[in-house]
């Protein structure tokens, strides 16, 4: 197929040889299957901020590092330069997270290059060598659901041990590869220690996994893995091979009303986004 304009510079630089086809159109990017010598990879082209349905909420960008104080001031003021710097930081966040998590042994696509706003990375395939499906496109038996849920909890723990919370984890950004689930889409990933909203995001990520796999294995629905994982992390006891029980006893105390209301708003927004995705898939 004819190469999109955003991929022409990568062809000129010799980073890719040809474009095979468009793989998917997501809320923040377009993904193409490309050929690089004898290898088949994928190229993720980030959409402009005005074209994305996923907004750079301040909760996600809190405490993100920038190159210098000039950029930080411009981003705070919302100048044109600041918006460009913010967009660059949003894109590079996924690149940084992929390299960081891949090094920590987390099941994410292997990154190869980042050039002109295009991320070149591994194409995750199924057992037939075809592009792997997203979890929301697959039906599972109760046994499979419990197995994949447990595997993904291990990945969430590995991510947290590496200091990263996905922030938008759901069945829509996990691929079912030949060797099991692979986590994708990380531009909104946050630093677990440096972001005040990290705990809420992790609880939501784990809650999304519970809700999805609970459709096939209802016994997962009452579990409290998210709270258990975060509690262990806060107490410095979380390890990559940490055995989990799914049980957590909350301490009695005052209720954080603003936090509860915020969680309700997040849940509503997530449900609206979920419905939108389902409409796009349909």
N, C-alpha and C positions, 0 to 999 in steps of 0.2 A: 504494500500500500504506500501511498504518498506520505512522506514524513511530515508530521505537523511542524509548524514554524519553530516551535520551542525546542524541537529535537534536532534541527538542522545544524546548530552549532556543535552538538555532540558528534554528529557525523563528520563535520569538517575537522574536528579535533581528533578523529579516529577512535573515539570512545565507544561508538556503536557503528555497526556496518549497515544495518537496515532495520526498518520497522515492519513487524509481521502483522500486527492487528491491535486494535484497542481491546484492553482486557476489562476495564470497568471505569465508570464515572462515579466518583464518590462525592461526599459533601465538601471536601477540601482539595481534591485533586483528581486528575485523569491519569490512568495507568495504562501503559502500552507494553506489549510483548515485543522485545527487540532481539536482534542477533548481534553477538559480539564474538567474532571469530567462529569457533566451533560451539560456543555456548549460547544458550537461550536465557535471557534475563528479562527483567522488567524495568521500565523507566517511569518514575512517578513525577508528573508535572503538577506543581502546586498552582491552584487557582489564585487569582487576585483576591484580596480580602473582600472586595465588594461583590464577588461572585460566589462566595462561600456561604453555606447555610450554617456552618459552625463558626461562631464568633470568638474572637480572642478575649474571652472574659478575663477580668482582672484577677480572678481567683487562680487562673492557670498561669498567668504571667508574673504573678507576685514573686519577687526576689530572684527573677531570672537575671543572669549575668549578661552585661553588655560590654563592648570593647572599651569604652571610655566614658568619662563623665559628660562629655558633650552629647553623646548619643542618649545617655540617661535623661539629661535635661530636655532634649528635643522630644523624646518619647513622652515625657511627662507633660510637655506643653502641647503635644499633638500637632507639631509642625509637619510640613511635607517631608522633610528629612527625617523627622521622628517617626512618621508612619512607615517610611521606607525601612528605617532601622528596625522597627518593631516587626515588620513583615519578614525581614531577613532573620531576626532572632527566632521567630515562630518556625520558620523552615529549618534552620540549623538545629533547633531543639530536637527534632526527630532524628537527624543525622547523629548528633551527639549521643542521644539515648540508644540508638541502634548499636553503635560501636561499643558503648558502655555495657549494654546488656549482653551483646554477643560475647564479649570478653568474659562476662560473668557466667556464661553457660546457659543463658535464658534462650528459649526457642523463639527466635525472631529471625526474619530474613537477613541474610548476610549482606551488609552494605559494601558497595564497591567504589562508588565515586559520587560526588555532589558538584554539579557544574551548572551555572546559570539558572539556578532555581529548579534543577531537575535532579532527582535522586535515582541513581542507578543501583539496583540491588538484585539479590537472588530471586528467581521465579520459583515460588513454592508449588510443588506438583503433587498429584495423588499417586496411587499405586500403578496407574496406567500411564503416567508421564504427562497427563494433562494438567492444566492449571487447577490448583486445589480449590474446592468450593468453600464458601463461608459456612459457618455452623448453622446459620438460619436457613440454609438451603438443604439441610440434611435431617432425616428422621433417625432416631436412635432407639435401641431397645433399652430397658432399664439397666441392664448390665453395662452396656456401652456408655450410657449417660453417667453412671456412677464412676466408671473408669476415667472418662474424659474430664469430669468435674474434679476428681482427685488430682489428675495430672496438671490441670490448670491452676489449682490451688498451690501446687508445688512451684509453678512458674511465678505466681504472684508473690510467693515467699522469696524466691530467688531475686525477683525484681526489687523487693523491699530491702533485702539484705544488701543489694547493690545501691540502695539509696534512692530508688525510683518508684513512683506510683504512676500507673498508666493514665488514670483520670477519666477515661471514656471507654472502659473495657466492656464489651458485650458480645453477643453472638454475631454481630455484624462486622466486627474487626478481629475475628479469629478464623484462621483457615484450617481446614482439616487435611493436613499433609499426609504423605504415605506413612510416616512414622509417628503420626499423632498431631495434636493441635499446635498451630504456630500463631503467635500474637503479632498483629500488624497495627499500623496507624498510630504513631506516637508523637505527633507534633504538640499535643497538649500535655505530654508527660511532665510531672512535677517532681521537684526535689523533696524527698520525704522529710528531711530534717529542716529545710529552709522555707517550706510553704505551710502557712497556718491552716490551710484547708486540706492538707494531705490526708489526714485521718478520715475526714468525711468522704473524700474521693475514693479512698481504698474501701471503705465500707460499702459505698455504692457499687464499685467494680465487683466486689465479691457478691454483693446482693444481686447484681445482674446475672452472674453465673448461676447462683442458686435458683433464681426465678426461671431461667431458661432450661436448665437441666432438670429442674423440679417438675417440668411438664411431663417428662418421661419417667422420672423416678421421684414420686411425691414425698418419699421419706427424707429427701434433701431439704424440703421447704422449711422445717423448723430449726435447721442448723444455724449456728452463730459463728461460723468460721472467720468472718471479717473482724468481729470484735475480739475474738481470741488471738488472731494474728497481730492486730495492732497493739493489743495489751502486751504480748510477748515482746514486740519490737520496742515499745516504750520502756519496758523494764530491762532492755538489753539482753534478753534471753532468746531472741529469735535466731535460728540457724537454718541453713539451706536444707538440712535433712530433718527439720523439726517435725516430730509426730504431732498430729492435730487430732482433737476430739470432736470439734464442732459444737462444744458446750462452752458457755461463758456466763458467769454469774455477775450481774451488774451491781455495783455498790449503790446503796440507797443514799440519796442526797438531793440537793436543789436541782430543779429542772432548768436547763438552758433553753428558754423559750425561743430566743432569736435563732438558736441553732436548729431547733425543731422546725420552725417556720421555714428556715432556709432549706432544710432537707425536704420539706413538702414541696417547695418551689422547684427544687432540683428534680424531684420525682415526676412532677407534672411536666417539666421541660423534657425529661428523658422519654416519657411516654408519648409526648407529641412528636418528638424526633423519631421514635420507634414506628409510630403510625405513618409518618412521612416516608420512612425507608421502605416500609411494607408496600405502600402505594407505588413507589418507584420500582420496586421489584416486580409487583404485579403488572 
